[in-house]
Amino acid sequence: MAEFVMKHLVEEAHLSEYYYIESAATSTEEIGNEVYPPARRKLAEHGISCKGKTARQLRSDDYGRFDLLVGMDDWNLRNMRRMCGGDPEGKISKLLDFTSRPGDVADPWYTGNFDATWRDVLEGCKALLSQLEE
């Protein structure tokens, strides 16, 4: 969800030419699958498309390809650091750490609460974009 929310915010701000945004999984369960249907529906409720996206796994070379790697929770960060061989440049952070309420994004995989996840992701993406643009 975060990839498409961030892309949407960047597009609305007419900043698409300045950002490359892509998501990658830290696990293997969904590799090759399209966006999870309830997440796809939640995005569609807000006029955001995720058509054509299939899950891919984070690779160690992604650390060098991206200026920032953003995870949703502590589990993601632990896996990201392991998969990238650490975080020597301080590029890895959690999305909600850019907000006034740092912590983990609500995980709908376990709760089924996509509304809570939407709120967390939107707040985090807005805060991240604001900080990037400062």
C-alpha positions as CSV (number, residue, x, y, z in Angstrom):
1,M,0.0,0.0,0.0
2,A,2.8,2.4,0.9
3,E,4.3,2.3,-2.6
4,F,1.1,3.4,-4.2
5,V,0.1,6.0,-1.5
6,M,3.6,7.6,-1.8
7,K,3.4,7.6,-5.6
8,H,0.0,9.2,-5.4
9,L,1.2,11.9,-3.1
10,V,4.2,12.6,-5.2
11,E,2.1,12.8,-8.3
12,E,-0.4,15.1,-6.7
13,A,2.5,17.4,-5.7
14,H,3.8,17.4,-9.3
15,L,7.1,15.8,-8.1
16,S,7.1,12.5,-10.0
17,E,10.2,13.4,-12.0
18,Y,12.2,13.7,-8.8
19,Y,11.3,10.4,-7.1
20,Y,11.6,6.7,-8.0
21,I,9.4,4.7,-5.6
22,E,9.3,0.9,-5.5
23,S,8.3,-1.7,-2.9
24,A,10.0,-5.0,-2.2
25,A,9.2,-7.8,0.2
26,T,11.4,-9.0,3.0
27,S,9.8,-12.5,2.9
28,T,9.1,-14.9,0.2
29,E,5.4,-15.8,0.7
30,E,3.9,-13.4,-1.8
31,I,6.7,-13.2,-4.4
32,G,5.1,-13.0,-7.9
33,N,1.6,-12.3,-6.6
34,E,-0.4,-9.2,-7.3
35,V,-1.3,-6.8,-4.5
36,Y,-3.3,-8.5,-1.8
37,P,-7.0,-8.1,-2.8
38,P,-8.2,-6.3,0.4
39,A,-5.2,-3.9,0.1
40,R,-6.1,-3.3,-3.6
41,R,-9.7,-2.5,-2.6
42,K,-8.6,-0.1,0.1
43,L,-6.4,1.8,-2.4
44,A,-9.2,1.8,-5.0
45,E,-11.5,3.4,-2.4
46,H,-9.2,6.3,-2.5
47,G,-8.8,6.4,-6.2
48,I,-5.3,4.8,-6.2
49,S,-4.5,2.0,-8.6
50,C,-1.8,-0.6,-8.1
51,K,-2.5,-2.4,-11.4
52,G,0.3,-4.5,-12.7
53,K,2.3,-4.7,-9.5
54,T,3.6,-8.1,-8.5
55,A,5.6,-8.7,-5.4
56,R,9.4,-9.0,-5.6
57,Q,11.9,-9.7,-2.9
58,L,14.4,-7.1,-1.6
59,R,17.9,-7.8,-2.9
60,S,21.2,-6.7,-1.4
61,D,22.0,-4.5,-4.4
62,D,18.8,-2.5,-3.6
63,Y,20.8,-0.8,-0.9
64,G,23.1,0.8,-3.4
65,R,20.2,1.6,-5.9
66,F,18.1,3.6,-3.4
67,D,18.7,6.6,-1.3
68,L,16.2,5.5,1.4
69,L,14.7,2.1,2.3
70,V,11.6,2.3,4.4
71,G,10.1,-0.6,6.3
72,M,6.7,-0.9,8.1
73,D,7.8,-2.5,11.3
74,D,10.7,-3.8,13.4
75,W,10.5,-7.2,11.7
76,N,10.9,-5.6,8.3
77,L,13.9,-3.5,9.5
78,R,15.6,-6.6,11.0
79,N,15.1,-8.5,7.7
80,M,16.2,-5.4,5.6
81,R,19.4,-5.0,7.5
82,R,20.2,-8.8,7.2
83,M,19.4,-8.8,3.5
84,C,21.4,-5.7,2.7
85,G,24.4,-6.6,4.8
86,G,23.7,-4.0,7.5
87,D,23.0,-0.3,7.2
88,P,26.3,1.4,7.0
89,E,24.9,4.6,5.4
90,G,21.8,4.9,7.7
91,K,19.4,4.4,4.8
92,I,16.9,2.1,6.6
93,S,14.1,3.4,8.7
94,K,10.5,2.8,9.6
95,L,7.7,4.8,7.9
96,L,6.1,6.0,11.1
97,D,9.4,7.2,12.4
98,F,8.9,10.2,10.1
99,T,5.7,11.1,12.1
100,S,5.1,12.5,15.5
101,R,4.2,9.0,16.7
102,P,7.0,6.6,15.8
103,G,6.3,2.9,15.8
104,D,5.0,0.1,13.6
105,V,2.4,0.4,10.9
106,A,-0.7,-1.6,11.8
107,D,-0.3,-5.0,10.0
108,P,-3.5,-6.0,8.3
109,W,-2.2,-9.4,7.5
110,Y,-2.8,-10.3,11.1
111,T,-5.6,-7.9,12.1
112,G,-7.6,-7.6,8.9
113,N,-8.0,-3.9,9.7
114,F,-7.1,-2.2,6.5
115,D,-8.5,1.1,7.7
116,A,-5.9,1.3,10.4
117,T,-3.2,0.4,8.0
118,W,-4.5,3.0,5.5
119,R,-4.3,5.7,8.2
120,D,-0.8,4.8,9.3
121,V,0.5,4.5,5.7
122,L,-1.1,7.8,4.7
123,E,0.2,9.7,7.7
124,G,3.7,8.2,7.3
125,C,3.9,8.9,3.6
126,K,2.8,12.5,4.0
127,A,5.3,13.0,6.8
128,L,8.1,11.4,4.8
129,L,7.4,13.5,1.7
130,S,7.2,16.6,3.8
131,Q,10.7,15.9,5.3
132,L,12.1,15.0,1.9
133,E,10.9,18.3,0.5
134,E,12.3,20.4,3.3
